[in-house]
Amino acid sequence: MIRILTLCALLLPMASMAETIIPLYPEGTFAPLPRPESQDMVEGEMFIFNISTPTLEVIRPTEGAANGTAANGTAVIVAPGGGFVGLAYEQSMAVAHRLADLGVTAFVLKYRTIESPDDGMHMPEVHIQEMNVLMQRAETGQPAQIPIFTGEPAAVEDGRRAMALLRKNAANLGIDPAKIGMLGFSSGAFMAADLAIGDAETRPDFVALLYGGLRTPVPATASPAFIAAAADDAFLPDDSLRIYAAWRHACVPAELHIYQNGGHGFGLTPQGKASDHWFEDFADWLHTKGLIRAERRRSSAAVECRKGRE
């Protein structure tokens, strides 16, 4: 069950707000996992495993950033992927720095994971079963909506907590409480989708869902969404299309990018594939929403939303 956040618990000391690492909860809120937190390289990328103490790492804009802008009040929580087993933290840190170059204050969310073994694969049995369901679903298309992952409820709780903390402490952090978004990769995108359709108090003002999955029902009050994936995604081949269709059916603003190739898990590292330019597309979308001041802007035609035509 999602823990109810009390007002006093959301008010962090001023000193905490000035730190680079912000704890999400008071020390000792949760019992630690049986295994200690650890880092390991998986397919050339650094992951963090067995996370019991969730935090936000702050990446602030600096004067003289790439486009000549300082902090503009917009904030983005970056939620790494990793199947709720580990977090691809380096990938999200790189994206956070790119956002800071655009004048966005970025917060990388290190959310809780399920316990994983200390071997080369870090694959608990429950996650192997979840992946088998995903692969079977990729072939058959069923079930239409992916079942809730074992680690998803705790991660969503951490995402809600992060949103509540940032809104409550926006003045101390130098951000606009009405311009706080969430960008999620894979499992982080599932979390962002959960929050986007959830309670108004912890609903992001906008979301970016990169190769994630649909959570329903999508209300008319859901967060505006930037949605991106690759056509050759072996795990979630049609899910971004389903997300977009659900958003459009609810008449919620959404933009969809399906790149010809790029697979599952693309980030900022160039692959020589169509997905390499996703961040530029996202930056353009932020600009059209009035969330950043960018040098470059692509023209786009507005499409009137008509319910029942999707």
KAZI-V925350 format. One record per residue. SS is DSSP state (H for helix, E for strand, L for the rest). Layout:
BEGIN
SS  SS
END
This chain:
BEGIN
L  L  L  L  L  L  H  H  H  H  L  L  L  H  H  H  H  H  L  L  E  E  E  L  L  L  L  L  L  L  L  L  L  L  L  L  L  E  E  E  E  E  L  L  E  E  E  E  E  L  L  L  L  L  E  E  E  E  E  L  L  L  L  L  L  L  L  L  L  L  L  L  L  L  E  E  E  E  E  L  L  L  L  L  L  E  E  L  H  H  H  H  H  H  H  H  H  H  H  H  H  L  L  L  E  E  E  E  E  E  L  L  L  L  L  L  L  L  L  L  L  L  L  L  H  H  H  H  H  H  H  H  H  H  H  H  H  H  H  H  L  L  L  L  L  L  L  L  L  L  L  H  H  H  H  H  H  H  H  H  H  H  H  H  H  H  H  H  L  H  H  H  H  L  L  L  L  L  L  E  E  E  E  E  E  L  H  H  H  H  H  H  H  H  H  H  L  L  L  H  H  H  L  L  L  E  E  E  E  E  L  L  L  L  L  L  L  L  L  L  L  L  L  E  E  E  E  E  E  E  L  L  L  L  L  L  L  L  H  H  H  H  H  H  H  H  H  H  H  L  L  L  L  E  E  E  E  E  E  L  L  L  L  L  L  L  L  L  L  L  L  L  L  H  H  H  H  H  H  H  H  H  H  H  H  H  H  H  L  L  L  L  L  L  L  L  L  L  L  L  L  L  L  L  L  L  L  L  L  L
END
